Amino acid sequence: MKMSDAEVKGLIDEMDYHNNGKINYSEFLSATLNLQKFLTDQRLMAIFAQFDTDNSHKITEENIYFAMQKLGHEIPRNEIHDMIKKHDLTNDGVLSFEEFKAIFVDSRG
């Protein structure tokens, strides 16, 4: 399942509770609780692919920054760094699909 830029932008807009054009980490985590019911592996892979801007099968800090910028949103680089560090289970500085998926699966309870 491929999501269009408009569909991804719609998801991002839903996360931006402060309506300031920026997604902070707490907004991201809060949104995962609302979206978790709808996120199948196929949908998660489609979202992952939108952030894997260089098709490396990994998400880097630069990938997230670039993808969010392309969607018209800005996340401070220090928040991106902290998010990857928190969820990077292999400590290789990037997120694999399984690590990305765990962000959502772990919040399902």
N, C-alpha and C positions, 0 to 999 in steps of 0.2 A: 504494500500500500504506500503510494507516494503522496505526500501532502504538499499542496501548493504553498508558495510563500504567503499567500493571503490566509490560508488555513492556519499556518504556524503563527502568523502575526495575530490572528484572532485569539489563539491560545495564550500568546504573550500578553495581549491586551487584557484578557481575563485575569491574569496574574497581577497586573499592575493596579493594586487596590488603592494606591495613593494618587493614581492618575497623574503621575509626574513624568511619564515616559521612561522610567527606570524601574528595573526589577531588582529589589534587594533580596538577600538570602531568605529572610523570614517570609516574604511574599511568595518566593519560589516554593518553600516548604509547605506553606499553607495551601497553595494551589495543588500540591501533590495529593493532599488529603481529599480535595474535591474531585480530582480527576482520576483517582486510583480505580474507581469502579469501571471506568471506560477504557482503561489502558491495557489492551491485549499485547502480547509479544509483537504482533505485527504492527500495531500502532506505535509501540515504543521504538521499534526498529526504524519506522518512518521518521519519528522525531529525532532519534539518534542520528540518522542520515542527514538531517537538516543541519545538525551541529558539526558533523564530520565533514567540514568544508573542503578538506583536501583528499577525501576518500581513502584515508589511511587506516580505517577501521578502529581508530582511536580518537578521542576528543581531547584536544589540548586547550590550554588557556587561550591561546591565540584563536583557535577555532570558535570558542564560545564568544569571545570578544567580537570577532568578525561577523559571525552569524547574527548576533544581537544588533550590531551596528547596521547590518543589511536590512534588518526588520524595523529599523528606526528607534531602537531602544539602546540604552547604554547602562551597562553594569560596571561599577568601578572595578578595576583590575585586581585590587586587593581582595574584593569579595569573590571574584572568580577563582583566584588563587586559593583562598580559604575553602571554597566549595570543593574544588578538586582535591585538595589535601585531605579533607574530611572523608571523601568517598573513594579515594584511591587506595584500594585494599592491597595492591601489590607494590605500592610505593615507587612506581615508575614515572610519576609526574603527569600521567594521562589517565583518562577513563576509558576502559574497554566497554563493550556493550553490556557485559554482565555486571560491571560496576555501576554503569548508568542505570540499568534495570533495577539493581538493588536499592537505589534511592527511592524508587516507587514501591517496590515489593516490600521492603522493610517497613514502610509507613502504613501498610495495609493492616498490620496487627495480626 
